[in-house]
Amino acid sequence: MAQFIHLENVPHAFTLNQLRLSRQEKEPPSFWMKLQRKFRMRPPDDDEPQDWWVASTVIPLVAATTGPLANVMSIIALVSTWRNRLLSTTVTAGPQVGQIGINDPQWCISLNAASLACGIAGNIFLLFNFTQRIRYIIALPASIILWSLATGILIGITSAMYVYTPPIAPNEVFSQGFWSAVIAAVLYLLLCVILLINMLGYFLGHYPQHFALTDDQRTLILQTTLFEAWLAVGGAIFTRAMGISFADAVYFSDVTILTLGFGDVTAQDRVSKGLIFPYAVVGIIMLGLVVASVSRFARELTYDNVVKVRLERKRARTFERSLTITNSSKDIEDRLPGLSPIKRPLYGRPSTLGRRYRAKFEKAPLRFTISSFVPGNRSKTMIMKEEKDRFNAMRAIQRETMQFKRWTSLAISFLAFIIVWCGGAAVFWQLESVDYFDALYFGFVTLLSIGYGDVTPKTNLGRPFFVVWSLIAVPTMAILISKMSDTVTANFNSAAKVVADWTVLPKTGKYRQIFLRHPLIYNFLQRREEERRIKQGFQVGPDMGTDLDGETSSSPSATIERFALRPFPTDRQLARQLGFVIRNVSRDVAARKTKRYSYEEWVEFTRLIRFTDPNRRGSEILELDESEYGLIEWDWIGENSPMLAEQTEPEWVLNRLCESLLRYLASAKTYYGANGQTEDDEEEEAVLEKQRDLGILDEDMDPPASKGVAMDKVNEPFVSGAVDAKISFSPAPRVPTPVRRIAISRSRY
């Protein structure tokens, strides 16, 4: 029974709208309300993390590269007749030279032109969407609607031709134009489906309303559009010059640009042969640019969405293992003072960083390098060993990840090659009336651009399909060869060098190094060397000066213990050294080659970066803005590790060194202004010190003091009041990381 509410009984504050809202709250939510709650459309300027990277990045590029190809197939369908009459009944549906076109109905031509117009308009809206000329929420639905109309029109007219005006067998067949219309309809339908997936990801809030494309990816879209337009231009040119149909002219242009050279369609006169010169050169250059851009896009896509995720996962697991000692410094102090923390067994899931890495690091957790833990009882040597452990752990993760990247890219490229090869062979097996082995042979010869010409596509459906398939297959093969050069070829070269070192071109002392690993053989060679030196009248023993190879023995190798014993240089000495190191690192950056510094080199860089830390001399820890002061502190296996940076190591180091130089200059200027000293006094002192080094000035001569400022204070311009920052926290006193001055290697890889 319906319930009636008398308005006079309702309070004045309780309005009719409030009553309606109260009723809606009591009712269960409808289907559309539930569906609306799942939609979370993000604005264009949203910088939140994005997922569904296939829908947000791969799908737009596939649509942008496939759209012009669908337009080319639609043009073939428009300018070609859809039915052909065979001139010779001995070969059914044979080569195009033995066929003549039958005029199509006017309604078919008009609708075909309408579908082409819709397809081109949809492609234009998509390009405007990429260039952000039109909003995403307007351009993308427009592309989907227009391509859907093109698909529906092509499906309708092809079905009508097949039902109402089909070719009369055996003297009539469907032409390449008809099958090109079918292929165009399939491509348009595929474009609509994948763009709907992209729009669904936007509605669900996985990414904002714009295509997250880089400049290289936009360049790829432009290159593929121009390349497919060049195919259409070649079809128009060679149709007129060679007197063949537009479909055969596009097929001939495709075979020419891909350097296949089947020979089934050739130029017969000088005009046609002369036109091939510029057309082939421009087309091959454009093809090379497209292949290079596709390879670069695949490499970036694999690294950003597969390799970086794996690297971060490995780093996070290693970081968790490094914290298994304890999270409390009090727990360490309760243990035996003066000793290193007791190692605990690992709990949880073990790391998967490779066989060697697990054997070395899974037996015990990594030592944590926070120097505030028991600062008075930890030696410099222990701190440096812990630092090197974390450095080596991150290096192991980096090497394993790079190997994973190379072999994963190769596996993906090889899988794509197998799919394209075997799938194309299956289609040609059905279309060209050849056995499957011959179809595989034809596909392999085409993929390698050999083109014997003994097996070629001859049917009216085979040639349009070959144009589409070859534009996918040949770049896929080129990418596979590029990935093989990074993995298989590199390993083959390394193996060849090893074989050459042992056989054809052996290195000096190669066999001796193997013998020296065995104590008996080493002792025998040592005694033999001593006897030889005694006969020659030289001394023997530890200081004999030469090794078993007859070369002068070098000094003992540098160890962490020796690093810790080195005195820490003054700020002025570090500032001078900073300029030389910046010059050396700049050379590594200019070399544009992969270079990874050793731990000893990083010790030098770290000292030069952190000696200008405003918190180094202050009694209180200041909160420093990274955008103003630069990056000073980092952890080797932390989120801000230099090995996780998108820059190369020389570029990263150069940026940090320049930031350190700017901090030094700013702090020195503040110090001089506070003490009344000028920069000229500092320059004068530098000249006097140089004269003393050259022996021009006596060592015992006192340097002139400027305005009552002692010169020993000039070496320490960093004071706690030099930086005006906000105090955020005051942890336990920090132990300065002991370092050693080393020579920076100038060698480039």
Disulfide bonds with the S-S distance in Angstrom:
none
